[in-house]
Every structure is written in C-alpha cells, then in structure tokens.
Amino acid sequence: MILDLTISILPNEESKKNLIEKKLRATLNEALAKSGIAISAQDFDFKFIKKSIDARHGRQKFILRYKAFTENERQNLERKIVWKNADTSSGAKKILIVGSGPAGLFAALRFLENGIQPVIIERGKPTGERKRDIAQISTRGIVDGDSNYCFGEGGAGTFSDGKLFTRSTKRGDVEKILRIFCEFGADEKILTDSHAHIGTDALPKIVNAMREKIIALGGEAHFGTRCTDFLTDNLSGKKIVRGIRAVQTESNEEKEFLGDAVLLATGHSACDVYEQIAQIASESLEAKTFALGVRIEHPRTLIDRIQFHGKSDSNLGAAEYRLTSQVEGRGVYTFCMCPGGFVVPSATESEQIVLNGMSCAKRNSPWSNSAIVVETRPEDIPQNFFEQAEEAGSAALASLYFRRWLEHETFLHASPPSQKAPAQMLKDFLRGKDSRDFPKVSYTPGIVASRLDEWLPAQIAFRLKEGIKEFDKKMRGFICDEAVLFASETRTSTPVRILRDRETFECKTLSRLYPCGEGSGYSGGIVSSAMDGENAAQAVLRQLAAN
C-alpha cells in the first residue's frame, strides 16, 4: 500500500529528522484512522517526494510531501533503469539523431534500453571546447555560428539555469527523467525540490557522462558535423527520409549518414534546418505563436525582500517569481526567471544580439533576472516577411524571419555594433526618457544606453509597458530605481512547428523523420524536451517492431 502524506515545517527545522518523522507518523496515523485501514503505522516506510516554499502571509514555511509505503510496494518506488549494449553487427538497426540537446540525449538512452544503436550528429562542439567559444562571445564579441550558447553538446540548456520544472506532467514520466539526471551525477535534491534546477556549473559534467555512457554502449557521437540536407527516396508518391547529408565544420568535408530513421532534435535556433525542410516538403511546416521581448534585471536582495515579505533567510535560497498579464488580446509574461543569476549573450550569428539568463547551482550572484515577453502570433508579422518566406519556400517561415530581423536590429542599436546589449532603466522605459546612469549589471559583454521604447516594434513596446505596470500591482516594488531592461529576448520558443502525427510522432509528409524537442514546436524546456525525445524514440521502436 502507498499513501500520500503532506506536512509543514519551519525553515530552521529542515535538519531535525526526529521532528519530521514524528510529524509523519502522526499524519500517517490520522490517515489510517480516517480510512479504516487495519495496518500499523510501524509497517510503513517513507519516501521524500517534494519540497516547496510557502511564503504567504509573511511567514515562511516548507511544505514537504512524502509517500508512505509498505515493504511489498518498495520495488514500485525504486525502479531501476537498465541500458544494454547496442547491436552494431552488420544489418542491425541504426537510428540517426540530429542534435545532442535533452531530446537527442534522452532519445539515445531510450534506444539503448532496447539495444538499438543511436548515432548522434551535432553541429556544435563538446562542452569543453564549447566553453572556450562561449567565452569569446563575452570577451571579444566573436560568435561562432556552430558553437555557442545554443549549439553544441547538451544543447541550449547546458549553459543556462538547468531548470527542471515543467507543467507538461502528462506528456511522460517526469520522475524517470530526473532519476536519469541523478544517475549521471545530478544532486538528488532535484527529485524533491518543487522548482528543481541543476545549475550551469554542474550540467556540463552530467551531459559528458551521458555521452560517455552512450559511446561505451556502442552508440556514436559526431561533433562539428552540421546537417545540410535530408536524403530522401520516393515511394508511391511519398518521400522517405533514409539519412542526412552533413558537413564537417572544421574541414568543410561532406559526409552522408544513413539510418533506419532520423530523429530531428535540433532545437529552437536552427533556422537553416527549417529552410531545408521548406525546400523539400514545405507542407511539413506551420507558423505558431511565440514570444518576443526583453530581459529585466533587479538586485537579488530586492526580489528576495519582495517575495519573502521583507524577510531574508538563507535556508530559503534566492526568490523566484512568475508574472502574467493580458494586454489588448496578447499575453505578457515572465519567462526563464533566473534567481541569483546572470544575463548572457545567446546569438547564433555574428550580426545579432540575443539574450538569455542562467544561474549556477547555488544561485548566489547579486542579481536576479527574467525575460519579459509578449505573445506574438502569425497575424502580428508584417507582410514583407511573408514575401521573404515565400521566396524561401514556405510562408510558415515569416515569423522566423521577423525574429531574425529583430535580433539584427538589436545588434545595430549596440552603437557601434558589438555584443554589448542595448539597455534602458526600467523607469525611463516607462516614461520614454534617455537613461544616463546604470548600476553594475551581470551582462559581461557590457551595455549601451538605448531608447528601447522607441525602436522595439510598437506592438511589443506598448504591451511591455502596460504589462509591467500590472506586474507591479501584483508584486509591489517590481518597478524600482535599480531595475534595468536589456534587449532583446527572442528565443523563448520556435516560431515554426514541424507537423507530425500525434500517435506515431512521424513527420506527416516525410516518412521516417521524427521531429522532437523544442525545434519540433511541441515542447519547451529541458524536461519536456527530454520526455518528447523519449516519446519519439518509443514511437520509432514501435515502428521497428511492426516491420
């Protein structure tokens, strides 16, 4: 038998194991008495499930959730994951995985649960080399188009906060994803924290361990190898993907990879992949809603005081927030909030500025930042971008080109163009004024004073102003003298979806192509992308078994 139990404790009581067990036993006895179950409370053990913070009413406390279980249920709570050596013999099945972000890595591991060989093809570099390329962005303003914050081993999540919170709990086994992270070195507290995160300082080692396991079991990983085309055959009027053509980014040498299926897990920033699909099967693409906006940064202590009602407790960590509003039919909301974090440059081309946020595991920097973005629908895109998209093969690319235009426009306002971010004090943005003095900020390439209110697209700037005013009503002090806005935040999700069958996960017009992860347009964030990769891999396994 398994029972769910919830207790509350004060922050300074978290280390008092005897007190916690006493509360659990009392709660369990009460539950057994109410249900009429004739089992002694002494026959139950406890498993810690989740911890969350309740800071309402000016009094902080931890809410702890446990499962109480009898011995015969222990196996159901302690499931082990077993990976097998891949069959690499002649004629054995081989699956190509384009991209090594969470969708690609977890798909590879799912194949290895069944002894199927995964072959990962990644345009970027392994994390060690990727770190050096990322450093060049901040120190010299040099962006490597294949190795940056978005492209490379581990994907965009590796050098971000490593947030593991997801609302997509019905799309897969969240606990399994978290347990796999722990298997490869993540702190086990991610299994119990309500808003778990790993931290950008810890993620690279975990990603490396995953790759090493995949290779040790017979999988392959090809870095510095960019997909340039899909190899297709025509059968009964339908295109079948039998592999990809790729170029090695250092030598410019072309190579073909063949497989029994291709999982496409290239992330939300691989614009060239959408253009490749537009050329061979434009009907596979559709435009979707996405979001554009800015990053906002406050002193961490200010956010902590607001969220913890003027109190500060080291046991509580850095405070988080999530704010939403509606302005003239469009959502305005915070996204990827990084408590105790940094604003970082995430461009994937040389003449663009793209911002993101990240935090280390301890979340102990002096700043807290978040994206503030405005919902942007296909009907909000100016006509000239549709004309450009039609020339590229698909009207669905219009939003992608609008996003690229804004990123380049942001770059041009860096004056002179560089990876310095255009910035404006929040109060000046709301009042329509120049900003002359800025506090110290976390963004290491530096900032340039700019009238964001004047050059951001009007429908974005107006809604940002009104939304931020609403945020301040919900979180008093959000509008303050110290708050700084940076432009532009554009990569919250892809503006393009690759259409796939709901059950088989197969692209609707390209057989044996399985789009998954953020780049597919069906997931967002590390955990939901990992689950999507697992689900796509499972769909491939079903297809292989049927044939």
C-alpha positions as CSV (number, residue, x, y, z in Angstrom):
1,M,0.0,0.0,0.0
2,I,1.1,3.5,-0.8
3,L,-0.3,6.7,0.8
4,D,0.5,10.3,0.1
5,L,1.3,12.5,3.1
6,T,2.0,16.2,3.5
7,I,3.5,18.1,6.4
8,S,4.8,21.6,7.0
9,I,7.9,22.7,8.9
10,L,9.7,25.9,9.5
11,P,12.9,26.5,7.5
12,N,15.1,26.0,10.6
13,E,13.5,22.6,11.3
14,E,14.6,21.0,8.0
15,S,17.6,19.3,9.6
16,K,15.5,17.9,12.5
17,K,14.9,14.4,11.4
18,N,13.3,13.2,14.6
19,L,10.8,16.1,14.4
20,I,9.9,15.4,10.8
21,E,9.4,11.6,11.4
22,K,7.2,12.4,14.4
23,K,5.0,14.6,12.3
24,L,4.9,12.0,9.5
25,R,3.9,9.3,12.0
26,A,1.2,11.5,13.4
27,T,-0.1,12.3,9.9
28,L,0.0,8.7,8.9
29,N,-1.9,7.5,11.9
30,E,-4.6,10.1,11.2
31,A,-4.8,9.0,7.6
32,L,-5.1,5.3,8.6
33,A,-7.7,6.0,11.2
34,K,-9.9,8.0,8.7
35,S,-9.7,5.4,6.0
36,G,-10.3,2.4,8.3
37,I,-7.1,0.7,7.1
38,A,-6.1,-2.0,9.5
39,I,-2.3,-1.7,9.1
40,S,0.0,-0.4,11.8
41,A,1.9,2.8,11.0
42,Q,5.0,1.0,12.1
43,D,4.7,-1.2,8.9
44,F,5.3,1.8,6.7
45,D,8.5,3.4,5.5
46,F,8.7,6.9,4.0
47,K,10.0,8.3,0.7
48,F,10.6,12.0,0.4
49,I,8.8,13.3,-2.8
50,K,8.7,17.1,-3.0
51,K,9.6,20.3,-1.1
52,S,8.1,23.6,-1.8
53,I,8.1,27.0,-0.1
54,D,5.0,28.7,1.2
55,A,5.8,32.4,1.9
56,R,2.3,33.7,2.1
57,H,1.0,35.9,4.9
58,G,4.6,37.0,5.8
59,R,5.5,33.6,7.4
60,Q,7.8,31.3,5.5
61,K,7.5,27.5,5.8
62,F,8.4,24.4,3.9
63,I,5.7,22.1,2.6
64,L,7.0,18.5,2.5
65,R,5.3,15.7,0.6
66,Y,6.1,12.0,1.2
67,K,4.9,8.7,0.2
68,A,4.3,6.1,2.9
69,F,4.7,2.6,1.7
70,T,4.7,-1.0,2.9
71,E,7.5,-3.4,2.1
72,N,5.8,-5.1,-0.8
73,E,5.5,-1.7,-2.6
74,R,9.2,-0.9,-2.3
75,Q,10.0,-2.1,-5.8
76,N,7.3,0.2,-7.4
77,L,9.0,3.2,-5.8
78,E,12.6,2.2,-6.6
79,R,12.5,1.3,-10.3
80,K,16.0,0.9,-11.9
81,I,16.8,1.9,-15.5
82,V,18.8,-0.7,-17.4
83,W,20.7,0.2,-20.6
84,K,22.1,-2.5,-23.0
85,N,25.0,-2.8,-25.4
86,A,23.9,-1.7,-28.8
87,D,23.8,-4.3,-31.6
88,T,26.4,-3.0,-34.1
89,S,26.6,-6.0,-36.2
90,S,26.1,-5.8,-40.0
91,G,22.4,-5.3,-40.8
92,A,21.5,-4.2,-37.3
93,K,19.1,-1.3,-36.8
94,K,20.7,2.2,-36.6
95,I,18.9,5.5,-35.7
96,L,20.3,8.9,-36.6
97,I,19.7,11.6,-34.0
98,V,20.4,15.1,-35.3
99,G,21.1,17.3,-32.2
100,S,22.5,16.5,-28.8
101,G,20.2,18.5,-26.5
102,P,18.0,16.9,-24.0
103,A,15.6,15.5,-26.6
104,G,18.5,13.9,-28.5
105,L,20.4,12.6,-25.5
106,F,17.3,11.1,-23.8
107,A,16.2,9.6,-27.1
108,A,19.6,7.9,-27.5
109,L,19.4,6.5,-24.0
110,R,15.9,5.2,-24.7
111,F,17.2,3.3,-27.7
112,L,19.9,1.8,-25.6
113,E,17.3,0.4,-23.2
114,N,16.4,-1.8,-26.2
115,G,19.9,-2.4,-27.6
116,I,19.4,-0.2,-30.7
117,Q,22.4,1.8,-31.8
118,P,22.0,5.6,-31.7
119,V,24.2,7.8,-33.9
120,I,24.2,11.4,-32.7
121,I,25.1,14.1,-35.2
122,E,25.8,17.5,-33.6
123,R,26.8,20.7,-35.4
124,G,28.5,22.1,-32.3
125,K,31.5,21.1,-30.2
126,P,31.8,19.0,-27.0
127,T,31.3,21.1,-23.8
128,G,35.0,21.7,-23.1
129,E,35.6,23.3,-26.5
130,R,32.2,24.9,-26.5
131,K,33.1,26.8,-23.2
132,R,36.0,28.4,-25.0
133,D,33.8,29.6,-27.9
134,I,31.2,30.9,-25.5
135,A,34.0,32.9,-23.6
136,Q,34.9,34.5,-27.0
137,I,31.4,36.0,-27.2
138,S,31.8,37.9,-24.0
139,T,35.4,38.9,-24.2
140,R,35.8,39.6,-27.9
141,G,32.3,39.8,-29.3
142,I,33.0,36.8,-31.7
143,V,30.1,34.4,-32.3
144,D,30.8,31.0,-33.8
145,G,27.7,30.1,-35.8
146,D,28.0,26.4,-34.8
147,S,29.4,26.6,-31.3
148,N,27.7,29.0,-28.9
149,Y,25.1,29.2,-26.1
150,C,22.5,27.4,-28.3
151,F,24.5,25.0,-30.4
152,G,26.8,22.3,-29.1
153,E,26.9,19.3,-26.8
154,G,23.9,19.3,-24.4
155,G,22.0,22.0,-26.4
156,A,20.9,25.4,-25.2
157,G,20.0,24.0,-21.7
158,T,23.6,23.1,-20.8
159,F,24.7,26.7,-20.3
160,S,21.6,28.0,-18.8
161,D,19.9,27.7,-15.4
162,G,19.3,24.0,-15.9
163,K,15.6,24.5,-14.9
164,L,13.8,21.2,-14.5
165,F,10.3,22.4,-13.6
166,T,7.6,21.5,-16.2
167,R,3.9,21.7,-16.4
168,S,3.9,19.0,-19.0
169,T,3.4,16.2,-16.5
170,K,1.0,14.3,-18.7
171,R,3.4,14.0,-21.6
172,G,5.8,11.5,-20.0
173,D,7.5,10.2,-16.9
174,V,9.0,13.3,-15.2
175,E,10.4,11.3,-12.3
176,K,12.2,9.0,-14.8
177,I,13.9,12.0,-16.4
178,L,15.0,13.3,-13.1
179,R,16.3,9.9,-12.0
180,I,18.4,9.6,-15.1
181,F,19.9,13.0,-14.4
182,C,20.8,11.8,-10.9
183,E,22.2,8.6,-12.4
184,F,24.7,10.8,-14.3
185,G,25.7,13.0,-11.4
186,A,22.9,15.5,-10.6
187,D,22.3,16.2,-6.9
188,E,19.4,14.1,-5.7
189,K,17.6,17.1,-4.4
190,I,16.3,17.6,-7.9
191,L,14.0,14.7,-7.1
192,T,12.3,16.6,-4.3
193,D,12.6,20.4,-5.0
194,S,9.3,21.7,-6.4
195,H,11.2,24.1,-8.8
196,A,14.3,21.9,-9.3
197,H,17.4,23.1,-11.2
198,I,20.8,21.8,-11.7
199,G,22.9,24.9,-12.5
200,T,25.1,25.8,-15.4
201,D,28.2,24.9,-13.5
202,A,27.1,21.3,-12.9
203,L,25.3,20.5,-16.2
204,P,28.3,20.0,-18.5
205,K,29.7,17.2,-16.4
206,I,26.3,15.4,-16.4
207,V,26.0,15.8,-20.2
208,N,29.5,14.5,-20.7
209,A,28.7,11.5,-18.5
210,M,25.6,10.8,-20.7
211,R,27.6,11.0,-23.9
212,E,30.4,8.7,-22.5
213,K,27.7,6.1,-21.5
214,I,26.1,6.2,-24.9
215,I,29.5,5.7,-26.6
216,A,30.5,3.0,-24.2
217,L,27.4,1.0,-25.1
218,G,28.1,1.2,-28.8
219,G,26.4,4.5,-29.8
220,E,28.2,7.1,-31.8
221,A,28.6,10.9,-31.4
222,H,29.9,13.1,-34.2
223,F,30.6,16.7,-33.2
224,G,31.3,19.6,-35.5
225,T,29.0,18.0,-38.0
226,R,26.2,20.2,-39.4
227,C,23.2,18.7,-41.2
228,T,22.9,20.4,-44.6
229,D,20.2,18.3,-46.3
230,F,18.0,15.2,-46.0
231,L,18.5,12.2,-48.2
232,T,15.1,11.0,-49.5
233,D,13.6,8.4,-51.7
234,N,10.2,8.5,-53.3
235,L,7.9,5.5,-52.8
236,S,4.3,5.5,-54.0
237,G,4.4,9.3,-54.2
238,K,5.6,9.8,-50.6
239,K,9.1,11.0,-49.6
240,I,11.0,8.7,-47.3
241,V,14.0,10.0,-45.3
242,R,16.8,7.5,-45.4
243,G,19.5,9.7,-43.9
244,I,21.2,13.1,-44.0
245,R,24.0,14.9,-45.7
246,A,26.3,16.8,-43.4
247,V,29.4,18.9,-43.5
248,Q,32.3,18.8,-41.0
249,T,32.5,22.4,-39.8
250,E,36.3,22.4,-39.5
251,S,37.3,20.7,-42.7
252,N,34.2,21.5,-44.8
253,E,34.2,17.9,-45.9
254,E,30.8,16.5,-46.8
255,K,29.6,13.2,-45.5
256,E,26.4,11.1,-45.7
257,F,24.8,9.2,-42.8
258,L,22.3,6.5,-43.4
259,G,19.8,5.1,-40.9
260,D,16.6,3.3,-40.3
261,A,15.0,6.5,-39.0
262,V,16.1,10.1,-38.3
263,L,15.2,11.8,-35.1
264,L,15.4,15.6,-35.6
265,A,16.2,17.3,-32.3
266,T,18.0,20.4,-33.5
267,G,16.5,23.0,-31.0
268,H,14.7,26.3,-31.4
269,S,17.5,28.2,-33.1
270,A,18.4,26.0,-36.1
271,C,16.9,28.3,-38.7
272,D,18.7,26.5,-41.5
273,V,17.0,23.2,-40.8
274,Y,13.6,24.8,-41.2
275,E,14.8,26.2,-44.6
276,Q,16.0,22.8,-45.6
277,I,12.6,21.3,-44.9
278,A,10.9,24.1,-46.7
279,Q,12.8,23.2,-49.8
280,I,11.8,19.5,-49.9
281,A,8.4,19.5,-48.1
282,S,7.1,22.9,-47.4
283,E,3.7,21.5,-46.3
284,S,5.5,20.0,-43.3
285,L,5.8,23.4,-41.7
286,E,3.3,25.7,-40.0
287,A,3.7,29.0,-38.2
288,K,3.0,29.0,-34.5
289,T,2.6,31.6,-31.7
290,F,5.9,32.5,-30.0
291,A,7.1,35.5,-27.9
292,L,9.4,38.5,-28.1
293,G,10.6,41.0,-25.5
294,V,13.4,41.9,-23.2
295,R,15.4,40.8,-20.1
296,I,14.9,42.6,-16.8
297,E,17.4,42.5,-14.0
298,H,17.0,43.5,-10.4
299,P,19.3,43.2,-7.3
300,R,18.7,39.8,-5.9
301,T,18.2,41.1,-2.4
302,L,15.3,43.3,-3.6
303,I,13.5,40.4,-5.2
304,D,14.1,38.3,-2.1
305,R,12.6,41.0,0.2
306,I,9.5,41.4,-2.0
307,Q,8.8,37.7,-2.3
308,F,9.6,36.8,1.3
309,H,7.7,39.8,2.6
310,G,10.7,41.9,3.8
311,K,12.4,38.9,5.4
312,S,15.5,37.1,4.3
313,D,16.5,33.6,5.3
314,S,19.5,31.7,3.9
315,N,17.5,28.5,4.2
316,L,15.1,29.8,1.6
317,G,17.6,30.5,-1.2
318,A,17.1,33.1,-3.9
319,A,13.5,34.0,-4.5
320,E,11.6,33.3,-7.7
321,Y,8.7,34.9,-9.4
322,R,6.3,34.2,-12.2
323,L,4.0,37.0,-13.5
324,T,1.4,37.1,-16.3
325,S,-0.9,39.7,-17.7
326,Q,-3.2,40.3,-20.7
327,V,-2.8,43.5,-22.8
328,E,-5.0,44.1,-25.8
329,G,-5.5,40.4,-26.6
330,R,-1.9,39.3,-26.1
331,G,-0.3,37.6,-23.2
332,V,2.6,39.4,-21.5
333,Y,4.6,37.2,-19.1
334,T,7.9,36.5,-17.4
335,F,9.8,33.5,-18.6
336,C,13.0,31.7,-17.6
337,M,13.4,33.6,-14.3
338,C,16.9,33.2,-13.0
339,P,17.2,33.9,-9.3
340,G,20.8,34.8,-8.3
341,G,21.8,34.5,-11.9
342,F,23.3,36.3,-14.9
343,V,22.2,37.7,-18.3
344,V,24.1,36.0,-21.1
345,P,24.6,36.5,-24.9
346,S,22.9,33.8,-26.9
347,A,23.4,34.8,-30.5
348,T,23.9,32.1,-33.2
349,E,25.0,34.5,-35.9
350,S,27.7,37.3,-36.0
351,E,25.4,40.3,-36.5
352,Q,22.6,39.7,-34.0
353,I,22.1,40.1,-30.3
354,V,20.0,37.5,-28.4
355,L,19.8,37.4,-24.6
356,N,19.1,34.6,-22.2
357,G,19.5,34.0,-18.5
358,M,21.4,31.5,-16.5
359,S,22.2,30.6,-12.9
360,C,24.9,28.5,-11.2
361,A,23.8,25.7,-8.8
362,K,24.0,27.9,-5.7
363,R,22.1,30.8,-7.4
364,N,24.2,33.2,-5.4
365,S,25.0,36.1,-7.7
366,P,24.0,39.6,-6.7
367,W,21.3,39.8,-9.4
368,S,18.1,38.1,-10.4
369,N,16.8,38.3,-14.0
370,S,13.9,37.2,-16.1
371,A,12.6,37.5,-19.6
372,I,9.5,39.7,-20.1
373,V,8.0,38.8,-23.4
374,V,4.9,39.5,-25.4
375,E,2.8,36.8,-27.1
376,T,3.3,37.1,-30.9
377,R,1.0,35.4,-33.4
378,P,1.5,34.9,-37.1
379,E,-1.1,37.7,-37.8
380,D,1.2,40.1,-36.0
381,I,4.0,39.7,-38.5
382,P,4.5,42.4,-41.2
383,Q,3.7,41.5,-44.8
384,N,7.3,41.9,-46.1
385,F,8.4,38.9,-44.0
386,F,5.8,36.7,-45.6
387,E,7.1,37.7,-49.0
388,Q,10.6,36.8,-47.9
389,A,9.3,33.5,-46.6
390,E,7.5,32.6,-49.8
391,E,10.8,33.1,-51.7
392,A,12.4,30.6,-49.3
393,G,9.8,28.0,-50.0
394,S,7.2,28.4,-47.1
395,A,5.1,31.2,-45.7
396,A,5.5,29.4,-42.3
397,L,9.0,30.9,-42.1
398,A,7.7,34.5,-41.9
399,S,7.8,34.6,-38.1
400,L,11.3,33.2,-38.2
401,Y,12.5,36.0,-40.4
402,F,10.8,38.6,-38.3
403,R,12.6,37.2,-35.3
404,R,15.9,37.3,-37.2
405,W,15.2,40.9,-38.2
406,L,14.7,42.0,-34.6
407,E,17.9,40.3,-33.5
408,H,19.8,42.1,-36.2
409,E,18.0,45.4,-35.4
410,T,19.1,44.9,-31.7
411,F,22.7,44.4,-32.9
412,L,22.6,47.6,-34.9
413,H,21.5,49.6,-31.8
414,A,24.6,48.5,-29.9
415,S,26.3,51.6,-31.3
416,P,28.9,50.7,-32.5
417,P,27.7,47.2,-33.4
418,S,29.0,44.6,-30.9
419,Q,27.7,42.1,-28.4
420,K,27.1,44.9,-25.9
421,A,23.4,44.9,-25.2
422,P,21.1,47.9,-25.7
423,A,19.8,48.8,-22.3
424,Q,17.4,51.2,-20.6
425,M,16.5,51.8,-17.0
426,L,13.0,50.4,-16.4
427,K,11.6,53.7,-15.1
428,D,13.0,55.5,-18.1
429,F,11.5,52.9,-20.5
430,L,8.0,53.5,-18.9
431,R,8.4,57.3,-19.0
432,G,10.0,57.5,-22.5
433,K,13.3,59.0,-21.3
434,D,17.0,58.6,-22.0
435,S,19.0,56.6,-19.4
436,R,22.3,58.2,-18.3
437,D,23.4,56.2,-15.3
438,F,23.3,52.5,-14.9
439,P,24.1,50.3,-11.9
440,K,26.6,47.4,-12.2
441,V,25.0,44.6,-14.2
442,S,25.6,40.9,-14.7
443,Y,25.9,41.0,-18.5
444,T,29.7,40.7,-19.1
445,P,29.9,42.0,-22.7
446,G,28.6,45.3,-21.3
447,I,25.7,47.5,-22.2
448,V,24.9,50.6,-24.3
449,A,22.3,53.2,-23.4
450,S,19.5,52.9,-25.9
451,R,15.8,54.1,-26.2
452,L,14.3,50.6,-26.3
453,D,10.9,52.3,-26.1
454,E,11.5,54.0,-29.4
455,W,12.8,51.2,-31.7
456,L,11.3,47.9,-30.4
457,P,8.3,47.0,-32.5
458,A,5.4,49.2,-31.4
459,Q,3.1,46.3,-30.5
460,I,5.8,44.8,-28.3
461,A,6.9,48.0,-26.6
462,F,3.4,49.2,-25.8
463,R,2.4,45.8,-24.3
464,L,5.6,45.5,-22.3
465,K,4.9,48.9,-20.7
466,E,1.3,48.0,-19.8
467,G,2.2,44.5,-18.6
468,I,5.0,45.7,-16.4
469,K,2.6,48.2,-14.7
470,E,0.3,45.2,-14.0
471,F,3.2,43.2,-12.6
472,D,4.0,45.9,-10.1
473,K,0.4,45.7,-8.8
474,K,0.9,42.0,-8.1
475,M,4.5,42.3,-6.9
476,R,4.9,45.7,-5.3
477,G,8.4,47.1,-5.8
478,F,8.9,45.4,-9.2
479,I,9.1,48.9,-10.7
480,C,12.1,50.4,-8.9
481,D,15.1,52.6,-9.4
482,E,17.5,49.7,-9.8
483,A,15.7,47.7,-12.5
484,V,17.4,47.5,-15.9
485,L,16.0,46.3,-19.2
486,F,18.2,44.6,-21.9
487,A,17.2,43.9,-25.5
488,S,16.3,41.5,-27.0
489,E,14.8,38.3,-25.7
490,T,13.7,36.3,-28.7
491,R,14.3,32.6,-28.2
492,T,11.7,31.5,-25.7
493,S,10.4,29.0,-28.3
494,T,10.5,28.4,-32.0
495,P,8.0,30.3,-34.2
496,V,7.8,27.3,-36.6
497,R,6.3,23.8,-36.0
498,I,7.2,20.7,-37.9
499,L,3.9,18.8,-38.3
500,R,3.9,15.3,-37.0
501,D,1.4,12.6,-36.4
502,R,0.1,12.7,-32.8
503,E,0.4,8.9,-32.3
504,T,3.4,7.9,-34.4
505,F,5.5,11.1,-33.9
506,E,6.4,10.8,-37.6
507,C,6.5,13.9,-39.8
508,K,3.3,14.0,-41.8
509,T,4.9,14.4,-45.2
510,L,8.4,12.9,-44.7
511,S,8.3,9.3,-43.7
512,R,10.9,8.0,-41.2
513,L,11.6,11.6,-40.0
514,Y,10.7,12.1,-36.3
515,P,10.8,15.8,-35.2
516,C,11.1,16.2,-31.4
517,G,12.2,18.6,-28.7
518,E,12.0,22.4,-28.8
519,G,12.8,22.6,-32.5
520,S,9.8,20.5,-33.4
521,G,7.5,23.1,-31.9
522,Y,5.9,20.6,-29.5
523,S,8.0,21.1,-26.3
524,G,9.8,23.7,-24.3
525,G,12.4,23.4,-21.6
526,I,14.8,20.6,-20.5
527,V,12.4,18.1,-19.0
528,S,9.5,18.4,-21.6
529,S,12.1,18.1,-24.4
530,A,13.7,15.1,-22.7
531,M,10.3,13.5,-22.4
532,D,9.5,14.4,-26.1
533,G,12.7,12.7,-27.2
534,E,11.9,9.6,-25.2
535,N,8.4,9.5,-26.6
536,A,9.7,9.9,-30.2
537,A,12.2,7.2,-29.6
538,Q,9.5,4.9,-28.3
539,A,7.4,5.6,-31.4
540,V,10.4,4.6,-33.5
541,L,10.8,1.4,-31.5
542,R,7.1,0.6,-32.1
543,Q,7.6,1.2,-35.8
544,L,10.7,-1.1,-35.9
545,A,8.8,-3.8,-34.1
546,A,5.9,-3.6,-36.5
547,N,8.2,-4.0,-39.5
